[in-house]
Amino acid sequence: MTFPYETFQKIMGDLYFRNVTVFPPDLKDALKNAFDRETNEIAKEKLSVMLEAIKMGEGNGIPVCQDMGMQTYFVHIGTKMQVDGYKIKEAVIEGVRDCSNGRKWRKTLSNPITRLKDGEQISATHPHIYWDWIKDQDYMDVMCISKGSGSENQSFHAMLVPAQGMNGVKKFIIDSAYAAGGQPCTPSVTTIGIGGTFDQNAKLTKIAMLRPIGKPNPDPQIAALERELYEAINAINIGPMGFGGDTTTLAVHVETADVHETQNPVSVSFQCWAARRSGMRIFQDGKFEYIWEFGGEGYE
């Protein structure tokens, strides 16, 4: 069966639309739980505004933030599917163009040298797509993350050395959260990459954003580290939007990769409170269902 690329382009536009107008249930639960636990009245008011913004945005089909950010796509293709990878790439890019132009959303893409706006939300290098494959499956999973400048600007990286140990890693992460303050539009989702190569290390922070908020790493040792860092970062008392409070981060997600024995790279990134994440599972005939995470069951 020939894969319907035109249909795929349309649903990729739909995915971008959902990414900034429909919010994961885990995010709503995390914000509601933070509101219920909060003891700082100003922080409680900020969390209430966030919950109301989500309600209004979803009710009216509009983004909760004017910064549409930069889009990152993760495409995992089942090995039993018969698709042209280049056409898949084109369809993802054109889907973003169609959705953005059709709704006259703010275009954030600029040339890094001249700083001139590109005029569209796509280019030869954007959106960025990461590829992987799913063994023995006849479907394709696509996940999208939109990340605004406020949170992306507060990203930190260090090439630590093994002699600094885990205490050095923890110190760098907590110092990064302190330096970021409320600028990532807290309460953020703190995502961390430990290990790998220089470029792989930063990618790990984006992979960590694909996880439902608060879902622990399957490795018990890493999950324990996530809990420890969650408590330490919230103890900083930066709070929602930097006004102080009990919740600076909604969760800490850590991803790791094997590393050279003489290196210990660490990256820290923050996703803003809106935590824009969405996905689709697409079958060979073009039928699809929505998902919130890779490997998760479809909904609706």
Backbone as JSON, one array per atom type, in Angstrom:
{
  "sequence": "MTFPYETFQKIMGDLYFRNVTVFPPDLKDALKNAFDRETNEIAKEKLSVMLEAIKMGEGNGIPVCQDMGMQTYFVHIGTKMQVDGYKIKEAVIEGVRDCSNGRKWRKTLSNPITRLKDGEQISATHPHIYWDWIKDQDYMDVMCISKGSGSENQSFHAMLVPAQGMNGVKKFIIDSAYAAGGQPCTPSVTTIGIGGTFDQNAKLTKIAMLRPIGKPNPDPQIAALERELYEAINAINIGPMGFGGDTTTLAVHVETADVHETQNPVSVSFQCWAARRSGMRIFQDGKFEYIWEFGGEGYE",
  "N": [[0.84, -1.2, 0.0], [0.62, 2.17, -0.94], [2.02, 4.86, 0.79], [0.14, 7.62, 2.02], [1.27, 10.55, 1.36], [0.42, 13.22, 1.08], [-1.77, 13.36, 2.8], [-0.42, 12.81, 5.14], [1.14, 15.13, 5.37], [-0.83, 17.0, 5.95], [-1.77, 16.06, 8.46], [0.5, 16.43, 9.92], [0.59, 19.18, 10.06], [-1.68, 19.48, 11.61], [-0.73, 18.28, 13.93], [1.23, 20.1, 14.8], [-0.46, 22.25, 15.38], [-1.99, 21.16, 17.49], [0.07, 20.84, 19.28], [0.56, 23.31, 20.42], [-1.86, 24.13, 21.39], [-3.32, 22.22, 22.74], [-3.05, 20.49, 25.75], [-1.0, 18.22, 27.61], [-2.43, 15.73, 29.78], [-0.89, 15.07, 32.0], [0.57, 17.37, 32.49], [-1.44, 19.19, 33.28], [-2.3, 17.91, 35.61], [0.07, 18.07, 37.12], [0.38, 20.84, 37.49], [-2.0, 21.4, 38.85], [-1.62, 19.87, 41.17], [0.61, 21.18, 42.19], [-0.54, 23.66, 42.72], [-2.36, 22.93, 44.77], [-0.59, 22.19, 46.79], [0.85, 24.45, 47.31], [2.1, 27.02, 49.46], [2.65, 29.66, 49.4], [1.02, 32.63, 48.84], [1.14, 34.42, 46.64], [2.47, 32.85, 44.76], [0.56, 30.85, 44.51], [-1.48, 32.25, 43.29], [-0.28, 32.77, 40.78], [-0.04, 30.17, 39.75], [-2.72, 29.54, 39.53], [-3.48, 31.3, 37.49], [-2.07, 30.16, 35.37], [-3.34, 27.66, 35.09], [-5.89, 28.57, 34.4], [-5.28, 29.83, 31.99], [-4.6, 27.65, 30.36], [-7.08, 26.37, 30.26], [-8.63, 28.34, 28.94], [-7.17, 28.6, 26.56], [-7.36, 26.03, 25.39], [-10.11, 25.9, 25.16], [-10.67, 27.81, 23.26], [-9.05, 27.21, 21.16], [-6.48, 28.39, 20.87], [-3.04, 29.45, 21.2], [-1.36, 29.53, 24.42], [0.73, 31.18, 24.76], [2.45, 33.81, 23.13], [4.92, 33.36, 22.04], [5.89, 31.21, 19.76], [8.04, 29.65, 19.67], [10.69, 27.25, 18.96], [10.58, 24.36, 16.95], [10.93, 20.92, 17.56], [11.13, 17.76, 16.19], [10.59, 14.29, 16.69], [10.9, 11.4, 14.98], [9.93, 8.17, 14.74], [10.15, 5.3, 12.97], [8.44, 2.4, 12.03], [9.85, -0.74, 11.19], [8.43, -2.34, 9.47], [6.99, -0.68, 7.89], [6.44, 0.89, 4.69], [7.89, 3.43, 3.45], [9.03, 6.57, 2.09], [11.73, 8.16, 3.28], [12.68, 10.76, 2.75], [10.46, 12.05, 1.68], [8.82, 11.94, 3.88], [10.2, 13.67, 5.6], [9.94, 16.09, 4.13], [7.17, 16.39, 4.28], [6.71, 16.78, 7.02], [8.01, 19.26, 7.42], [6.61, 20.93, 5.59], [4.09, 20.7, 6.67], [4.34, 22.12, 9.07], [4.79, 24.65, 7.96], [2.3, 25.11, 6.61], [0.47, 25.12, 8.75], [1.42, 27.21, 10.38], [1.44, 29.48, 8.66], [-1.23, 29.52, 7.86], [-2.58, 30.27, 10.12], [-1.51, 32.62, 10.8], [0.44, 32.87, 12.79], [2.94, 34.07, 15.06], [6.15, 34.38, 13.66], [9.17, 33.0, 14.53], [11.64, 32.45, 13.53], [14.97, 33.24, 12.67], [17.86, 34.55, 10.9], [21.08, 33.57, 11.99], [23.32, 35.17, 11.72], [22.78, 37.66, 10.37], [20.52, 38.33, 11.72], [18.08, 38.78, 10.58], [14.6, 38.25, 10.04], [13.28, 35.17, 8.85], [10.8, 35.01, 7.74], [9.12, 32.88, 7.54], [8.11, 29.91, 9.35], [9.75, 27.85, 8.82], [12.76, 26.38, 7.46], [15.83, 25.45, 5.77], [16.99, 24.2, 7.88], [15.17, 23.98, 9.89], [11.94, 22.86, 10.93], [13.91, 20.98, 13.33], [14.67, 17.55, 12.96], [14.76, 14.46, 14.55], [15.67, 11.11, 14.02], [14.6, 7.68, 14.29], [14.14, 4.1, 14.61], [11.58, 1.57, 14.81], [11.52, -1.65, 15.76], [10.06, -4.29, 13.88], [7.43, -3.24, 13.63], [4.38, -1.86, 12.27], [3.77, 0.82, 12.11], [4.24, 4.4, 12.54], [5.64, 6.59, 14.87], [5.35, 9.95, 15.83], [6.64, 12.61, 17.58], [6.31, 15.89, 18.89], [7.93, 18.82, 20.06], [7.6, 22.08, 21.25], [9.53, 24.84, 22.0], [10.02, 27.77, 23.69], [11.82, 30.96, 23.63], [12.39, 31.97, 26.17], [12.72, 29.76, 27.88], [14.54, 28.16, 26.43], [16.8, 29.78, 26.22], [17.8, 29.61, 28.74], [19.72, 27.44, 29.11], [22.21, 25.1, 29.95], [25.59, 23.93, 29.87], [28.28, 21.74, 30.61], [31.56, 20.46, 30.45], [32.43, 18.33, 32.47], [34.8, 16.58, 34.6], [35.64, 13.18, 35.44], [36.75, 13.13, 38.03], [35.38, 15.02, 39.47], [33.09, 13.79, 40.18], [29.76, 12.56, 41.23], [28.88, 14.45, 43.01], [29.89, 16.8, 41.94], [28.42, 16.87, 39.57], [25.78, 17.15, 40.56], [26.03, 19.62, 41.87], [26.53, 21.34, 39.69], [24.08, 21.15, 38.33], [22.18, 22.13, 40.2], [23.23, 24.69, 40.64], [22.8, 25.68, 38.08], [20.01, 25.76, 37.93], [19.55, 27.67, 39.85], [20.83, 29.89, 38.67], [19.26, 30.22, 36.41], [16.86, 31.02, 37.5], [13.67, 32.56, 37.57], [13.41, 32.88, 34.88], [12.94, 30.84, 32.88], [10.19, 30.76, 32.77], [8.99, 29.6, 35.13], [6.85, 27.35, 37.08], [9.16, 25.06, 35.89], [9.93, 22.22, 33.75], [12.58, 20.35, 34.53], [15.17, 19.19, 32.64], [17.73, 16.85, 32.08], [20.86, 15.89, 30.78], [23.27, 13.41, 31.06], [26.45, 12.33, 30.35], [27.59, 10.65, 27.3], [28.59, 12.01, 24.06], [29.71, 15.39, 23.26], [27.73, 16.62, 21.55], [25.66, 14.72, 21.65], [25.04, 14.81, 24.32], [23.6, 17.22, 24.84], [21.34, 16.67, 23.31], [20.12, 14.72, 24.83], [18.69, 16.1, 26.77], [16.47, 17.03, 25.41], [15.27, 14.63, 24.68], [14.52, 13.81, 27.21], [12.4, 15.53, 27.67], [10.31, 14.38, 26.36], [9.07, 12.63, 27.98], [6.23, 11.87, 30.03], [5.26, 14.22, 32.52], [6.92, 13.9, 35.53], [7.1, 11.14, 35.36], [9.13, 8.56, 36.3], [12.6, 7.79, 35.54], [13.3, 4.57, 34.2], [15.46, 3.25, 35.33], [16.31, 2.48, 38.57], [18.35, 3.74, 40.07], [18.85, 6.12, 38.69], [16.32, 7.22, 38.85], [16.18, 7.72, 41.58], [18.08, 9.73, 41.76], [16.74, 11.72, 40.29], [14.59, 12.29, 42.03], [15.99, 13.32, 44.24], [17.2, 15.63, 43.14], [14.91, 17.02, 42.38], [13.77, 17.72, 44.85], [15.86, 19.3, 45.85], [16.05, 21.44, 43.99], [13.52, 22.61, 44.2], [13.74, 23.54, 46.76], [15.16, 25.84, 46.5], [13.45, 27.94, 46.27], [12.59, 29.65, 44.23], [10.19, 29.62, 42.79], [6.89, 29.98, 41.13], [7.14, 31.79, 38.17], [9.23, 33.18, 39.26], [8.53, 34.49, 41.6], [8.86, 33.47, 44.1], [8.16, 30.64, 46.2], [6.84, 27.27, 46.68], [7.14, 25.6, 44.5], [9.4, 25.29, 42.1], [10.26, 23.66, 40.11], [8.41, 21.35, 38.17], [9.04, 18.77, 37.74], [11.9, 16.58, 37.57], [13.73, 15.26, 35.01], [15.98, 12.85, 34.0], [18.27, 11.78, 31.59], [20.63, 9.43, 30.34], [23.82, 8.54, 28.82], [26.32, 6.3, 27.66], [29.78, 7.08, 28.23], [33.02, 8.49, 27.4], [35.82, 7.33, 29.24], [37.33, 9.36, 30.4], [35.78, 11.6, 30.55], [32.93, 13.67, 31.52], [30.34, 14.88, 30.63], [27.67, 17.25, 31.14], [24.41, 18.42, 30.65], [21.89, 20.87, 31.13], [18.54, 21.69, 30.89], [15.51, 23.61, 30.59], [12.07, 23.29, 30.41], [9.34, 25.39, 29.79], [6.48, 26.28, 31.88], [4.24, 25.65, 30.34], [4.95, 23.46, 28.86], [4.93, 22.22, 26.15], [4.01, 19.5, 24.34], [3.35, 16.87, 22.15], [1.91, 14.13, 20.24], [1.65, 11.7, 17.52], [0.5, 8.58, 16.26], [0.96, 6.97, 13.28], [-0.36, 5.02, 10.69], [0.2, 2.66, 7.95], [-1.79, 3.1, 6.03], [-2.43, 5.72, 6.42], [-4.18, 6.33, 8.44], [-4.57, 7.51, 11.81], [-3.72, 7.98, 15.31], [-3.78, 9.82, 18.37], [-1.03, 10.31, 20.61], [0.69, 10.55, 23.77], [3.23, 9.92, 24.46], [6.2, 8.16, 23.41], [5.75, 4.78, 22.65], [3.49, 4.68, 24.14], [-0.03, 3.99, 24.64], [-2.58, 4.77, 22.23], [-4.93, 7.54, 22.27], [-8.25, 8.94, 22.28]],
  "CA": [[0.0, 0.0, 0.0], [1.39, 3.41, -1.02], [1.77, 5.74, 1.92], [-0.48, 8.87, 1.56], [2.13, 11.64, 1.85], [-0.35, 14.47, 1.19], [-2.53, 13.24, 4.05], [0.56, 12.91, 6.23], [1.5, 16.54, 5.51], [-1.93, 17.67, 6.63], [-1.85, 15.71, 9.87], [1.65, 17.04, 10.59], [0.13, 20.52, 10.39], [-2.59, 19.32, 12.75], [0.07, 17.97, 15.11], [1.8, 21.37, 15.25], [-1.56, 23.01, 15.99], [-2.29, 20.55, 18.79], [1.23, 21.0, 20.14], [0.54, 24.6, 21.12], [-3.21, 24.49, 21.82], [-3.88, 21.14, 23.56], [-1.99, 20.24, 26.72], [-1.01, 16.86, 28.16], [-3.09, 15.6, 31.09], [0.11, 15.04, 33.07], [0.9, 18.76, 32.8], [-2.55, 19.76, 34.05], [-2.25, 17.31, 36.94], [1.23, 18.59, 37.84], [0.09, 22.22, 37.89], [-3.05, 21.36, 39.88], [-1.01, 19.38, 42.41], [1.46, 22.27, 42.69], [-1.47, 24.65, 43.29], [-2.91, 22.4, 46.02], [0.47, 22.12, 47.81], [1.53, 25.74, 47.46], [1.82, 27.77, 50.69], [2.89, 31.07, 49.12], [-0.22, 33.1, 48.21], [1.45, 34.98, 45.32], [2.74, 31.7, 43.9], [-0.72, 30.17, 44.28], [-2.19, 33.06, 42.3], [0.36, 32.55, 39.48], [-0.42, 28.83, 39.29], [-4.13, 29.64, 39.15], [-3.51, 31.95, 36.18], [-1.6, 29.18, 34.39], [-4.41, 26.69, 34.88], [-6.97, 29.25, 33.68], [-4.8, 30.06, 30.63], [-4.75, 26.39, 29.64], [-8.51, 26.17, 30.05], [-9.09, 29.28, 27.91], [-6.51, 28.29, 25.3], [-7.96, 24.83, 24.81], [-11.5, 26.18, 24.84], [-10.75, 28.68, 22.08], [-8.13, 26.74, 20.13], [-5.43, 29.38, 20.67], [-1.88, 29.22, 22.06], [-1.35, 30.27, 25.67], [1.89, 32.07, 24.72], [2.69, 34.36, 21.79], [6.19, 32.84, 21.54], [5.66, 29.88, 19.23], [9.24, 28.88, 19.94], [11.32, 26.45, 17.91], [9.97, 23.04, 16.95], [11.77, 19.73, 17.42], [10.35, 16.56, 15.92], [11.2, 12.97, 16.81], [10.16, 10.49, 14.1], [10.32, 6.77, 14.9], [9.48, 4.59, 11.88], [8.42, 0.95, 12.14], [10.6, -1.38, 10.1], [7.5, -2.98, 8.55], [6.36, 0.34, 7.04], [7.05, 1.16, 3.39], [7.81, 4.88, 3.28], [10.18, 7.31, 1.58], [12.14, 9.03, 4.37], [12.8, 12.15, 2.32], [9.1, 12.59, 1.57], [8.35, 12.13, 5.26], [10.83, 14.9, 6.07], [9.28, 17.22, 3.45], [5.8, 16.53, 4.77], [6.79, 17.38, 8.36], [8.37, 20.67, 7.25], [5.51, 21.65, 4.93], [2.98, 20.73, 7.61], [4.6, 23.26, 9.96], [4.55, 25.87, 7.16], [0.87, 25.28, 6.36], [-0.21, 25.46, 10.0], [1.87, 28.52, 10.84], [0.97, 30.53, 7.75], [-2.68, 29.53, 7.82], [-3.11, 30.9, 11.32], [-0.78, 33.88, 10.97], [1.13, 32.87, 14.06], [4.23, 34.76, 15.1], [7.3, 33.64, 13.13], [10.31, 33.25, 15.41], [12.88, 32.0, 12.89], [15.85, 34.33, 12.23], [19.22, 34.22, 10.47], [21.93, 33.78, 13.16], [24.37, 36.16, 11.45], [22.19, 38.97, 10.07], [19.39, 38.46, 12.64], [16.88, 39.07, 9.82], [13.58, 37.21, 10.13], [13.14, 34.38, 7.63], [9.46, 35.24, 7.17], [8.32, 31.67, 7.72], [8.54, 29.12, 10.5], [10.54, 26.72, 8.33], [13.95, 26.68, 6.67], [16.58, 24.22, 5.47], [17.45, 23.6, 9.13], [14.12, 24.01, 10.9], [12.17, 22.27, 12.25], [14.91, 19.92, 13.39], [14.05, 16.23, 13.07], [15.58, 13.33, 14.98], [15.12, 9.88, 13.43], [14.91, 6.38, 14.87], [13.34, 3.03, 14.02], [10.9, 0.67, 15.74], [11.66, -2.99, 15.19], [8.92, -5.19, 13.65], [6.14, -2.57, 13.78], [3.83, -1.35, 11.01], [3.32, 2.19, 12.31], [5.26, 5.42, 12.78], [5.32, 7.52, 15.95], [5.94, 11.27, 15.68], [6.46, 13.48, 18.73], [6.72, 17.28, 18.65], [8.14, 19.72, 21.19], [7.82, 23.5, 20.96], [10.24, 25.42, 23.13], [10.19, 29.2, 23.51], [13.13, 31.53, 23.9], [12.61, 32.15, 27.6], [13.25, 28.54, 28.47], [15.71, 27.66, 25.69], [17.95, 30.61, 26.56], [18.33, 29.16, 30.04], [20.27, 26.1, 28.94], [23.56, 25.1, 30.49], [26.39, 22.75, 29.53], [29.64, 21.72, 31.15], [32.37, 19.25, 30.25], [33.05, 18.01, 33.75], [35.73, 15.45, 34.56], [35.21, 12.16, 36.4], [37.22, 13.42, 39.39], [34.38, 15.84, 40.16], [32.12, 12.85, 40.71], [28.35, 12.91, 41.2], [28.68, 15.7, 43.75], [30.13, 17.87, 40.98], [27.27, 16.88, 38.66], [24.64, 17.73, 41.28], [26.29, 21.04, 42.1], [26.33, 22.07, 38.43], [22.65, 21.18, 38.02], [21.5, 23.03, 41.14], [23.71, 26.03, 40.31], [22.15, 26.08, 36.83], [18.63, 26.11, 38.26], [19.62, 28.95, 40.58], [21.18, 30.93, 37.71], [18.11, 30.42, 35.52], [15.83, 31.75, 38.24], [12.31, 32.45, 37.03], [13.42, 33.22, 33.45], [12.32, 29.84, 32.0], [8.74, 30.74, 33.05], [8.77, 28.54, 36.12], [7.61, 26.14, 37.35], [9.62, 24.4, 34.67], [10.31, 20.82, 33.8], [14.03, 20.36, 34.45], [15.63, 18.0, 31.93], [19.18, 16.75, 32.27], [21.61, 14.86, 30.09], [24.55, 13.07, 31.68], [27.21, 11.38, 29.57], [27.58, 10.75, 25.86], [29.5, 12.98, 23.47], [29.29, 16.79, 23.43], [26.46, 16.89, 20.87], [24.67, 13.79, 22.15], [24.69, 15.2, 25.67], [22.53, 18.21, 24.78], [20.15, 16.01, 22.78], [19.48, 13.95, 25.91], [17.74, 16.95, 27.5], [15.23, 17.06, 24.62], [14.65, 13.32, 24.83], [13.9, 13.79, 28.54], [11.16, 16.3, 27.61], [9.26, 13.56, 25.76], [8.5, 11.8, 29.03], [5.19, 12.51, 30.83], [5.83, 14.94, 33.66], [7.0, 13.15, 36.77], [7.32, 9.71, 35.13], [10.54, 8.35, 36.64], [13.47, 6.98, 34.71], [13.14, 3.16, 34.6], [16.6, 2.82, 36.13], [16.06, 2.94, 39.95], [19.41, 4.64, 40.53], [18.61, 7.43, 38.06], [15.06, 7.73, 39.42], [16.52, 8.27, 42.9], [18.75, 11.01, 41.5], [15.69, 12.66, 39.89], [13.87, 12.72, 43.24], [16.9, 14.15, 45.04], [17.34, 16.92, 42.48], [13.59, 17.66, 42.46], [13.65, 18.33, 46.18], [16.88, 20.34, 46.01], [15.72, 22.61, 43.16], [12.36, 23.29, 44.78], [14.16, 24.18, 48.01], [15.76, 27.14, 46.17], [12.38, 28.9, 46.54], [12.38, 30.6, 43.13], [8.74, 29.63, 42.67], [6.26, 30.31, 39.85], [7.52, 33.05, 37.52], [10.29, 33.84, 40.03], [7.98, 35.27, 42.72], [9.0, 32.71, 45.32], [7.13, 29.62, 46.38], [7.27, 25.89, 46.93], [7.33, 24.84, 43.25], [10.25, 25.88, 41.07], [10.24, 22.69, 39.01], [7.32, 20.38, 38.26], [9.66, 17.44, 37.72], [13.26, 16.48, 37.04], [13.91, 14.08, 34.17], [17.39, 12.63, 33.68], [18.62, 10.75, 30.61], [22.08, 9.2, 30.35], [24.43, 7.79, 27.73], [27.69, 5.89, 27.99], [30.68, 8.21, 28.01], [34.45, 8.2, 27.45], [36.23, 7.18, 30.63], [37.98, 10.57, 30.92], [34.87, 12.74, 30.41], [31.69, 13.62, 32.27], [29.53, 16.03, 30.21], [26.34, 17.43, 31.72], [23.58, 19.5, 30.1], [20.67, 21.16, 31.89], [17.6, 22.5, 30.13], [14.25, 23.83, 31.29], [10.89, 23.53, 29.59], [8.47, 26.32, 30.51], [5.34, 25.65, 32.55], [3.26, 25.16, 29.37], [5.46, 22.12, 28.52], [4.23, 21.84, 24.93], [4.43, 18.18, 23.89], [2.23, 16.13, 21.58], [2.38, 13.11, 19.32], [0.71, 10.93, 16.72], [0.89, 7.29, 15.69], [0.42, 6.93, 11.92], [-0.28, 3.69, 10.08], [0.55, 2.64, 6.52], [-2.9, 3.63, 5.22], [-2.64, 7.13, 6.74], [-4.98, 6.49, 9.65], [-3.69, 7.9, 12.92], [-4.28, 8.22, 16.63], [-2.92, 10.7, 19.15], [-0.29, 9.71, 21.72], [1.39, 11.53, 24.6], [4.62, 9.5, 24.66], [6.62, 7.02, 22.63], [5.42, 3.5, 23.28], [2.23, 4.78, 24.87], [-1.24, 3.64, 23.9], [-3.27, 5.91, 21.65], [-6.13, 8.01, 22.94], [-9.31, 9.45, 21.39]],
  "C": [[0.88, 1.25, 0.0], [1.02, 4.33, 0.13], [1.22, 7.09, 1.42], [0.27, 10.11, 2.1], [1.38, 12.96, 1.98], [-1.19, 14.48, 2.47], [-1.6, 13.41, 5.24], [0.97, 14.36, 6.45], [0.41, 17.29, 6.27], [-1.96, 17.33, 8.12], [-0.61, 16.19, 10.63], [1.35, 18.5, 10.93], [-0.81, 20.49, 11.58], [-1.82, 19.05, 14.04], [0.72, 19.23, 15.67], [0.74, 22.21, 15.94], [-1.87, 22.47, 17.38], [-1.16, 20.8, 19.79], [1.18, 22.28, 20.96], [-0.85, 25.0, 21.61], [-3.87, 23.43, 22.7], [-2.77, 20.64, 24.47], [-2.13, 18.88, 27.37], [-1.7, 16.8, 29.52], [-2.1, 15.58, 32.24], [0.56, 16.44, 33.46], [-0.19, 19.39, 33.66], [-2.54, 19.21, 35.48], [-1.1, 17.89, 37.76], [0.99, 20.01, 38.33], [-0.98, 22.26, 38.99], [-2.48, 20.88, 41.21], [-0.12, 20.45, 43.04], [0.59, 23.34, 43.35], [-1.98, 24.19, 44.66], [-1.87, 22.41, 47.14], [1.03, 23.48, 48.18], [1.1, 26.47, 48.74], [2.04, 29.27, 50.51], [1.7, 31.61, 48.32], [0.02, 33.7, 46.82], [1.7, 33.85, 44.33], [1.45, 30.97, 43.55], [-1.53, 30.93, 43.23], [-1.62, 32.83, 40.89], [-0.03, 31.19, 38.9], [-1.88, 28.8, 38.84], [-4.28, 30.26, 37.77], [-3.08, 30.97, 35.09], [-2.68, 28.16, 34.07], [-5.57, 27.31, 34.1], [-6.57, 29.51, 32.23], [-4.93, 28.8, 29.78], [-6.22, 26.14, 29.3], [-9.03, 27.08, 28.92], [-8.47, 28.96, 26.56], [-7.12, 27.09, 24.61], [-9.4, 25.1, 24.37], [-11.67, 26.99, 23.57], [-9.8, 28.27, 20.96], [-7.02, 27.74, 19.82], [-4.26, 29.07, 21.6], [-1.96, 30.04, 23.34], [-0.19, 31.26, 25.71], [2.12, 32.53, 23.29], [4.02, 33.9, 21.21], [5.97, 31.41, 21.08], [6.9, 29.01, 19.33], [9.85, 28.25, 18.71], [10.78, 25.03, 18.06], [11.03, 21.95, 16.76], [10.87, 18.53, 17.25], [11.2, 15.31, 16.11], [10.33, 12.02, 16.0], [10.74, 9.09, 14.24], [9.5, 5.93, 13.92], [9.58, 3.08, 12.1], [9.09, 0.3, 10.95], [9.69, -2.11, 9.11], [6.77, -1.97, 7.65], [7.14, 0.5, 5.75], [6.87, 2.65, 3.1], [9.12, 5.42, 2.72], [10.57, 8.33, 2.65], [12.23, 10.48, 3.98], [11.43, 12.8, 2.2], [8.48, 12.81, 2.95], [8.9, 13.43, 5.82], [10.15, 16.12, 5.44], [7.89, 17.46, 4.01], [5.77, 17.15, 6.17], [7.03, 18.88, 8.23], [7.21, 21.46, 6.64], [4.27, 21.71, 5.82], [3.11, 21.88, 8.59], [4.33, 24.56, 9.21], [3.05, 26.14, 7.0], [0.14, 25.75, 7.62], [0.14, 26.87, 10.43], [1.33, 29.64, 9.97], [-0.55, 30.64, 7.75], [-3.3, 30.24, 9.01], [-2.42, 32.21, 11.65], [-0.13, 33.98, 12.34], [2.46, 33.61, 13.95], [5.34, 33.85, 14.58], [8.53, 34.0, 13.96], [11.65, 32.98, 14.75], [13.68, 33.18, 12.34], [17.2, 33.78, 11.76], [20.18, 34.5, 11.63], [23.01, 34.83, 12.97], [23.77, 37.55, 11.27], [21.08, 39.33, 11.05], [18.1, 38.84, 11.91], [15.9, 37.91, 9.95], [13.46, 36.49, 8.79], [11.77, 34.56, 6.98], [8.55, 34.04, 7.26], [8.88, 30.89, 8.89], [9.27, 27.86, 10.06], [11.75, 27.24, 7.58], [14.64, 25.37, 6.35], [17.01, 23.49, 6.74], [16.38, 23.56, 10.22], [12.78, 23.68, 10.28], [13.23, 21.17, 12.2], [14.22, 18.59, 13.65], [15.09, 15.21, 13.51], [14.88, 12.04, 14.53], [15.51, 8.66, 14.25], [13.94, 5.36, 14.25], [12.78, 2.14, 15.11], [10.89, -0.72, 15.1], [10.31, -3.71, 15.08], [7.56, -4.55, 13.89], [5.71, -1.96, 12.46], [3.24, 0.05, 11.17], [4.52, 3.1, 12.54], [4.77, 6.33, 13.9], [6.07, 8.83, 15.71], [5.61, 12.08, 16.93], [7.01, 14.87, 18.41], [6.86, 18.02, 19.97], [8.3, 21.13, 20.66], [8.43, 24.15, 22.19], [10.53, 26.88, 22.84], [11.56, 29.69, 23.94], [13.42, 31.66, 25.39], [13.22, 30.94, 28.26], [14.52, 28.07, 27.75], [16.96, 28.48, 25.98], [18.59, 30.2, 27.89], [18.73, 27.69, 29.94], [21.75, 26.14, 29.31], [24.28, 23.8, 30.12], [27.76, 22.87, 30.17], [30.3, 20.38, 30.82], [33.11, 18.99, 31.56], [34.03, 16.83, 33.58], [35.32, 14.45, 35.64], [35.62, 12.43, 37.84], [36.23, 14.27, 40.18], [33.23, 15.0, 40.72], [30.68, 13.32, 40.61], [28.06, 14.17, 42.0], [28.9, 16.9, 42.84], [28.98, 18.0, 40.0], [26.08, 17.55, 39.33], [24.82, 19.22, 41.51], [26.05, 21.85, 40.84], [24.84, 22.2, 38.11], [21.91, 22.18, 38.92], [21.93, 24.48, 40.9], [23.03, 26.56, 39.05], [20.72, 26.52, 37.09], [18.58, 27.46, 38.99], [19.9, 30.1, 39.62], [20.02, 31.23, 36.76], [17.02, 31.23, 36.2], [14.45, 31.5, 37.66], [12.25, 32.67, 35.53], [12.84, 32.14, 32.54], [10.8, 29.77, 32.12], [8.43, 29.55, 33.94], [7.33, 28.52, 36.61], [7.92, 25.38, 36.06], [9.66, 22.9, 34.86], [11.82, 20.81, 33.56], [14.5, 19.07, 33.79], [17.15, 18.01, 31.85], [19.74, 15.61, 31.43], [22.94, 14.64, 30.77], [25.23, 12.02, 30.8], [27.08, 11.6, 28.07], [28.68, 11.65, 25.34], [28.95, 14.38, 23.65], [27.92, 17.03, 22.82], [25.35, 15.98, 21.38], [24.16, 14.22, 23.52], [23.54, 16.21, 25.69], [21.23, 17.58, 24.28], [19.39, 15.25, 23.87], [18.45, 14.79, 26.66], [16.41, 17.05, 26.75], [14.51, 15.72, 24.7], [13.92, 13.24, 26.17], [12.58, 14.55, 28.57], [10.0, 15.5, 27.03], [8.53, 12.71, 26.79], [7.35, 12.53, 29.72], [5.76, 13.07, 32.12], [5.75, 14.1, 34.93], [7.16, 11.66, 36.59], [8.8, 9.41, 35.35], [11.3, 7.57, 35.58], [13.34, 5.52, 35.15], [14.3, 2.59, 35.4], [16.42, 3.35, 37.56], [17.1, 3.93, 40.46], [19.23, 6.05, 39.96], [17.33, 8.04, 38.62], [15.3, 8.33, 40.81], [17.22, 9.61, 42.77], [17.73, 12.08, 41.11], [14.94, 13.18, 41.12], [14.73, 13.65, 44.1], [17.02, 15.54, 44.45], [16.03, 17.7, 42.5], [13.43, 18.39, 43.79], [14.64, 19.48, 46.35], [16.54, 21.6, 45.22], [14.51, 23.35, 43.73], [12.7, 23.99, 46.09], [14.8, 25.55, 47.76], [14.75, 28.27, 46.37], [12.27, 30.0, 45.48], [10.89, 30.74, 42.86], [8.22, 30.0, 41.3], [6.62, 31.72, 39.38], [8.53, 33.86, 38.34], [9.8, 34.65, 41.21], [8.13, 34.58, 44.06], [7.88, 31.69, 45.45], [7.73, 28.23, 46.47], [7.61, 25.12, 45.66], [8.13, 25.66, 42.25], [10.3, 24.97, 39.86], [9.1, 21.7, 39.24], [7.86, 18.96, 38.31], [11.09, 17.58, 37.26], [13.35, 15.16, 36.28], [15.37, 13.98, 33.76], [17.5, 11.52, 32.64], [20.14, 10.64, 30.55], [22.52, 8.46, 29.09], [25.85, 7.43, 28.14], [28.67, 6.95, 27.49], [32.13, 7.71, 28.01], [34.92, 8.22, 28.9], [36.88, 8.42, 31.22], [37.07, 11.79, 30.89], [33.63, 12.56, 31.28], [30.82, 14.82, 31.89], [28.15, 16.04, 30.86], [25.65, 18.6, 31.03], [22.32, 19.63, 30.94], [19.79, 22.07, 31.04], [16.3, 22.6, 30.91], [13.14, 24.03, 30.26], [9.93, 24.37, 30.41], [7.24, 25.6, 31.05], [4.32, 25.09, 31.57], [3.66, 23.79, 28.81], [4.79, 21.53, 27.28], [4.81, 20.56, 24.34], [3.21, 17.46, 23.32], [2.76, 15.1, 20.57], [1.26, 12.43, 18.57], [1.34, 9.59, 16.35], [0.19, 7.16, 14.35], [0.67, 5.56, 11.31], [-0.06, 3.8, 8.57], [-0.53, 3.25, 5.64], [-3.19, 5.11, 5.51], [-3.54, 7.37, 7.93], [-4.05, 6.78, 10.83], [-4.47, 7.96, 14.21], [-3.29, 9.09, 17.39], [-2.25, 9.93, 20.28], [0.35, 10.84, 22.52], [2.85, 11.16, 24.82], [4.92, 8.34, 23.71], [6.3, 5.74, 23.38], [4.13, 3.51, 24.04], [1.06, 4.38, 24.01], [-1.9, 4.91, 23.36], [-4.47, 6.32, 22.48], [-7.02, 8.68, 21.92], [-9.56, 8.45, 20.26]]
}
